[in-house]
Amino acid sequence: MDEGTVIALGRDMLLLTLYLSVPVMLVGMIVGLIVSIFQAMTQIQEQTLTFVPKIIAILVALLLVMPWSLQQIMDYTIRLVEEMPHLVK
């Protein structure tokens, strides 16, 4: 296995991690922004108010994105297993 292969596999792994985390992070960010705007408009400064909607939204997002995420992970794993004979010299 040469350095280029290791770097390519690491890059692909990091990109996959980024792709899998972006939808959930966006949902958390959008819900947090909406709750913050709501708090600013109503002048409710309860710190715990932001956590419950974010947790619920992130759990729903995880459930909705899970089939796609699992398919991406399986594709990456299958590609790694198929490339194993070529990695060993």
Backbone as JSON, one array per atom type, in Angstrom:
{
  "sequence": "MDEGTVIALGRDMLLLTLYLSVPVMLVGMIVGLIVSIFQAMTQIQEQTLTFVPKIIAILVALLLVMPWSLQQIMDYTIRLVEEMPHLVK",
  "N": [[0.86, -1.16, 0.0], [0.69, 2.12, -0.93], [1.59, 5.58, -0.22], [-0.14, 7.38, -1.48], [-2.51, 5.93, -1.83], [-3.31, 5.53, 0.83], [-3.71, 8.18, 1.6], [-5.79, 8.88, -0.16], [-7.83, 7.12, 0.69], [-8.17, 8.03, 3.33], [-8.97, 10.67, 2.83], [-11.38, 10.21, 1.47], [-12.81, 9.01, 3.56], [-12.98, 11.12, 5.42], [-14.44, 13.0, 3.92], [-16.83, 11.57, 3.58], [-17.67, 11.46, 6.24], [-18.12, 14.18, 6.65], [-20.19, 14.66, 4.76], [-22.19, 13.06, 5.87], [-22.7, 14.29, 8.29], [-23.53, 16.88, 7.75], [-26.4, 17.3, 7.05], [-27.72, 16.88, 9.54], [-26.45, 18.72, 11.2], [-27.19, 21.1, 9.94], [-29.96, 21.1, 10.38], [-30.02, 21.3, 13.19], [-28.8, 23.82, 13.45], [-30.62, 25.52, 12.1], [-32.99, 25.16, 13.58], [-32.07, 26.07, 16.06], [-31.59, 28.75, 15.4], [-34.19, 29.62, 14.78], [-35.46, 29.27, 17.28], [-33.93, 31.06, 18.77], [-34.61, 33.5, 17.56], [-37.32, 33.53, 18.19], [-37.09, 33.7, 21.0], [-35.89, 36.2, 21.21], [-37.88, 37.85, 20.18], [-39.99, 37.48, 21.97], [-38.85, 38.0, 24.37], [-38.2, 36.01, 26.16], [-35.95, 34.52, 28.16], [-35.06, 31.93, 28.75], [-32.76, 29.44, 29.3], [-32.88, 26.7, 28.93], [-34.8, 26.34, 27.04], [-33.9, 26.19, 24.42], [-32.77, 23.68, 24.11], [-34.58, 21.43, 24.08], [-36.28, 21.65, 21.68], [-34.19, 21.51, 19.76], [-33.04, 18.97, 20.27], [-35.2, 17.27, 19.7], [-35.65, 17.93, 16.98], [-33.2, 17.19, 15.85], [-33.16, 14.44, 16.38], [-35.36, 13.63, 14.8], [-34.37, 14.38, 12.3], [-32.16, 12.66, 12.15], [-33.48, 10.2, 12.03], [-34.82, 10.49, 9.59], [-32.72, 10.77, 7.78], [-31.31, 8.51, 8.1], [-31.63, 6.07, 6.4], [-30.37, 6.89, 3.99], [-27.83, 7.58, 4.98], [-26.91, 5.12, 5.98], [-26.79, 3.7, 3.59], [-24.76, 5.1, 2.25], [-22.6, 4.58, 3.96], [-22.47, 1.8, 3.72], [-21.86, 1.55, 0.98], [-19.3, 2.74, 0.94], [-17.92, 0.98, 2.63], [-18.16, -1.43, 1.2], [-16.72, -0.72, -1.08], [-14.19, -0.42, 0.07], [-13.69, -3.07, 0.91], [-13.69, -4.39, -1.54], [-11.43, -3.25, -2.66], [-9.37, -4.24, -1.13], [-7.72, -6.53, -1.97], [-6.1, -5.23, -3.81], [-4.72, -3.45, -2.27], [-2.8, -4.7, -0.75], [0.52, -5.6, -1.2]],
  "CA": [[0.0, 0.0, 0.0], [1.53, 3.31, -1.01], [1.1, 6.76, 0.5], [-1.26, 7.96, -2.21], [-3.71, 5.15, -1.52], [-3.7, 5.83, 2.21], [-4.23, 9.55, 1.61], [-7.09, 8.87, -0.84], [-8.81, 6.48, 1.57], [-8.42, 8.95, 4.44], [-9.74, 11.8, 2.32], [-12.74, 9.73, 1.23], [-13.43, 8.8, 4.85], [-13.31, 12.42, 6.0], [-15.53, 13.58, 3.13], [-18.05, 10.85, 3.92], [-18.07, 11.93, 7.57], [-18.67, 15.52, 6.46], [-21.48, 14.53, 4.08], [-23.18, 12.45, 6.77], [-23.01, 15.17, 9.41], [-24.07, 18.17, 7.32], [-27.85, 17.47, 7.19], [-28.11, 16.96, 10.95], [-25.95, 19.99, 11.72], [-28.03, 22.17, 9.39], [-31.24, 21.08, 11.1], [-29.76, 21.86, 14.51], [-28.53, 25.24, 13.32], [-31.85, 26.22, 11.71], [-33.9, 25.15, 14.74], [-31.5, 26.98, 17.04], [-31.82, 30.13, 14.94], [-35.63, 29.92, 14.94], [-35.73, 29.42, 18.71], [-33.3, 32.32, 19.21], [-35.45, 34.61, 17.08], [-38.52, 33.49, 19.02], [-36.73, 34.22, 22.31], [-35.64, 37.64, 21.1], [-39.16, 38.53, 19.96], [-40.85, 37.39, 23.15], [-38.0, 38.34, 25.51], [-38.08, 34.87, 27.06], [-34.52, 34.21, 28.2], [-34.88, 30.63, 29.39], [-31.65, 28.76, 28.63], [-33.22, 25.32, 28.58], [-35.79, 26.34, 25.95], [-33.27, 25.87, 23.14], [-32.3, 22.3, 24.02], [-35.63, 20.45, 23.76], [-36.59, 21.65, 20.24], [-33.03, 21.04, 19.0], [-32.91, 17.53, 20.43], [-36.29, 16.63, 18.94], [-35.41, 18.13, 15.55], [-32.03, 16.39, 15.44], [-33.58, 13.03, 16.36], [-36.19, 13.44, 13.61], [-33.47, 14.45, 11.14], [-31.4, 11.42, 12.11], [-34.37, 9.13, 11.56], [-35.11, 10.7, 8.17], [-31.5, 10.66, 6.99], [-30.65, 7.23, 8.39], [-31.47, 5.16, 5.26], [-29.35, 7.42, 3.08], [-26.54, 7.48, 5.65], [-26.51, 3.71, 6.0], [-26.42, 3.32, 2.22], [-23.45, 5.7, 1.97], [-21.6, 3.83, 4.73], [-22.33, 0.47, 3.12], [-21.13, 1.71, -0.29], [-17.89, 2.99, 1.26], [-17.35, -0.26, 3.17], [-18.05, -2.39, 0.1], [-15.61, -0.28, -1.91], [-12.95, -0.76, 0.79], [-13.48, -4.53, 0.88], [-13.34, -4.76, -2.91], [-10.08, -2.77, -2.96], [-8.38, -4.86, -0.25], [-6.68, -7.29, -2.66], [-5.19, -4.32, -4.51], [-3.97, -2.66, -1.3], [-1.68, -5.48, -0.24], [1.47, -5.92, -2.26]],
  "C": [[0.9, 1.23, 0.0], [0.85, 4.5, -0.32], [-0.11, 7.38, -0.18], [-2.57, 7.25, -1.93], [-4.22, 5.46, -0.13], [-4.31, 7.23, 2.29], [-5.61, 9.59, 0.95], [-8.16, 8.23, 0.03], [-9.15, 7.37, 2.76], [-9.26, 10.14, 4.01], [-11.19, 11.39, 2.08], [-13.5, 9.52, 2.54], [-13.85, 10.12, 5.49], [-14.44, 13.1, 5.24], [-16.86, 12.89, 3.42], [-18.56, 11.29, 5.28], [-18.69, 13.32, 7.47], [-20.04, 15.45, 5.82], [-22.56, 13.98, 5.0], [-23.58, 13.39, 7.9], [-23.69, 16.47, 9.0], [-25.59, 18.28, 7.48], [-28.3, 17.65, 8.65], [-27.64, 18.29, 11.55], [-26.78, 21.17, 11.2], [-29.37, 22.25, 10.11], [-31.06, 21.7, 12.48], [-29.53, 23.37, 14.46], [-29.8, 26.03, 13.0], [-32.83, 26.27, 12.88], [-33.37, 26.08, 15.83], [-31.71, 28.44, 16.68], [-33.28, 30.53, 15.12], [-35.97, 30.13, 16.41], [-35.12, 30.72, 19.24], [-34.1, 33.53, 18.77], [-36.73, 34.69, 17.9], [-38.22, 34.06, 20.41], [-36.49, 35.73, 22.27], [-36.94, 38.41, 20.92], [-40.01, 38.55, 21.21], [-40.13, 37.77, 24.43], [-38.01, 37.26, 26.58], [-36.61, 34.46, 27.03], [-34.26, 32.92, 28.98], [-33.83, 29.84, 28.61], [-32.01, 27.36, 28.17], [-34.2, 25.23, 27.43], [-35.16, 25.92, 24.62], [-32.96, 24.38, 23.0], [-33.38, 21.33, 23.56], [-36.0, 20.49, 22.28], [-35.43, 21.14, 19.39], [-32.89, 19.53, 19.08], [-33.97, 16.8, 19.63], [-36.04, 16.74, 17.45], [-34.24, 17.29, 15.05], [-32.38, 14.91, 15.41], [-34.45, 12.73, 15.14], [-35.32, 13.46, 12.35], [-32.65, 13.19, 11.02], [-32.24, 10.26, 11.59], [-34.65, 9.26, 10.06], [-33.9, 10.45, 7.28], [-30.85, 9.28, 7.14], [-30.56, 6.28, 7.2], [-30.39, 5.61, 4.28], [-27.95, 7.27, 3.69], [-26.03, 6.04, 5.65], [-26.09, 3.24, 4.62], [-25.04, 3.88, 1.86], [-22.34, 4.94, 2.7], [-21.38, 2.45, 4.14], [-21.58, 0.55, 1.8], [-19.64, 1.91, -0.04], [-17.22, 1.71, 1.76], [-17.17, -1.3, 2.08], [-16.88, -2.02, -0.8], [-14.26, -0.61, -1.25], [-12.66, -2.25, 0.71], [-13.09, -4.98, -0.52], [-11.92, -4.33, -3.26], [-9.0, -3.45, -2.12], [-7.34, -5.71, -0.98], [-5.67, -6.4, -3.38], [-4.32, -3.51, -3.55], [-2.73, -3.37, -0.8], [-0.75, -5.84, -1.38], [2.23, -7.16, -1.92]]
}
